[in-house]
Amino acid sequence: MEINGKRYRVTADIVTGAEIKRLAGAPSGWVVNRLVRGNAPDPEVADDERVPSIGRYRVRNPSVGASGGPTEHDPDRPYCKPDQSCCDFTCGN
């Protein structure tokens, strides 16, 4: 599984949004998005929602919008880290 560009090894086939946040070390109030190919929006994953562990996910501060963070086409786009620091200052923290 990949979260914010970092690979994680999990043994379960299915994980919840809350488990994804815990793996990433993110605060409980943050948002999980499942990254999808193409121009479709990246859907949010609720804390109790069950999703495949083989997916790619972004965990973000809710003030950063769903379009914030690296994508397949823009891997250098900044995103807020769980410690609320930024890769650069464009995210507004």
N, C-alpha and C positions, 0 to 999 in steps of 0.2 A: 504494500500500500504506500502511497505517496501523499504526504501532507506538506503543503507550502514548499514543494520542491525537494523535500527530504524523504528518503525511503525508510519505512518501518516494517519490520517483520512481525506479523501477527499469525497466530495459529488458527483463529476462528475464520470461517468463510463469510460471516456476517458480523458487522459491528454497528453500534449506535452512534448518533451524532455526539452524545455525551462522551463516549469512549474515544472518539476522534479528538475531541478537545483535550481530554486527559493525556492522550499520547503526545499531543503537540505542546502540552504544558500551558494551555491557554485558560484564561479565566472563564468561569461558567457563563458569563453574560455575552461572550463573543459568539460569532456566527460561523457556521460551517457551510461551505458551498461545495457541491460536487462539480468538478470541472468536466465540461462536455466539449466535444469537438465542434468546430464550425462557429457560426455567429449566434447561435441560440444562447439565451441567458443561462448562467450557471445556477441551477436550482439550489435553494437553501435546504439543508438537512436538519430537521428538528432533533432535539436531544433524544427523544424516544424513538425516532425513526431508524429502521434497520436498513442498512445498505451493504453492498458487497465490499469486502475488504481489499479486493484487487483494484479498486478505483483510485482516482486522483482527486484530492480534496484541498480546499483552501480554508484555513481558519483565520478569521479576521476580526478586528475591532469593528463593531457595528457602525461606527462613524465613518469608516472607510468605504464604502459602497461595494457592491458585488463585482464591479469591474476593476477594483483595485487588485494589485498583485500580479505576479508573473503569469503569463499564458504561454501556450505552445508557440504562438506567433510573435510574442513579445516577452521573452524569458527574463529580460532585465528590468521589467516594470516593477517598481518598488511595492512592498506590502508591509504592513505593520507586523512586527514580531510579537509573540506572546508577552514579552517583557515591556511592551508598549514603546519600544524604540523603532526607528524606521531605518530602512536601507538608505534612504536619503530624506530630504525634508519636504517632498511633494505630497506626502499623505496627511500632513496637517497636525501631527502630534508634536 
